[in-house]
Amino acid sequence: MPIETIFNIVNSLAPLAWLLLIVAPRWRITERLILSGTVPALFAVVYLILMVLYFSQGDGDFSSLAGVMKLFDNPGAVTAGWVHYLAFDLFVGSWIVSNSRRHALPHIMVVPCLIFTFLFGPVGMLMYLFLRWVKTKKLLHENF
């Protein structure tokens, strides 16, 4: 399958998964596909395959910024990197929804955190942790 096709598939699936997390977090399909970890795991499998196929084709390394930039000269490596972000951000979004339920936070308050997690990853997670702290008055929890 061409790398552009793989990119287009995962890049189309991710916003749909996020939309479900945002507007229908209690829907059975959302719970089975996203909150269960199925879609993030699917992205992880795609990432693993791309890493096996393309990682050795790059000239770069992880020892310097220039080396990392060289790794991403290859479209397969860039796609792998993008899928990496999609998988982890979606996993974090799923965790936010699950954790907010555990702490009885209203979903409407969590929605901005999810949007920021989708767009800016760690910023949305930080927003959620701050929101949880404000609402529960505890910074850390036993089950995080």
Residue pairs with C-beta under 8 A, 6 or more apart in sequence:
3 75
3 76
3 79
4 75
6 46
6 50
6 79
7 79
7 82
10 43
10 46
10 82
10 83
10 86
11 82
11 86
13 39
14 43
14 86
14 90
15 118
17 33
17 34
17 39
17 90
18 90
18 93
18 114
18 118
20 27
20 29
20 30
20 33
20 34
21 30
21 34
21 35
21 90
21 93
21 94
21 97
21 114
22 111
22 114
22 115
24 30
25 31
25 35
25 97
25 107
32 38
33 39
34 40
34 90
34 93
34 94
35 94
35 97
35 98
37 91
37 94
39 90
40 87
40 88
40 90
40 91
40 94
43 83
43 86
43 87
43 90
44 87
46 83
47 80
47 83
47 84
47 87
50 76
50 77
50 79
50 80
50 83
51 80
53 76
54 74
54 76
54 77
54 79
54 80
55 77
55 80
57 74
57 76
57 77
58 70
58 71
58 72
58 73
58 74
58 77
59 70
59 71
59 73
60 66
60 67
60 68
60 69
60 70
60 71
60 72
60 73
61 67
61 68
61 70
61 71
62 68
62 71
71 77
72 78
72 81
85 121
88 121
89 117
89 118
89 121
92 117
92 121
92 124
92 125
93 114
93 117
93 118
93 124
96 110
96 113
96 114
96 117
96 124
96 125
96 128
97 107
97 110
97 114
99 128
99 132
99 143
99 144
100 107
100 109
100 110
100 128
100 132
102 143
103 132
103 135
103 136
103 141
105 131
105 132
105 135
109 131
109 135
110 128
110 131
112 127
113 124
113 125
113 127
113 128
113 131
114 124
115 124
116 123
116 124
116 127
117 123
117 124
117 125
117 127
117 128
118 124
132 141
133 139
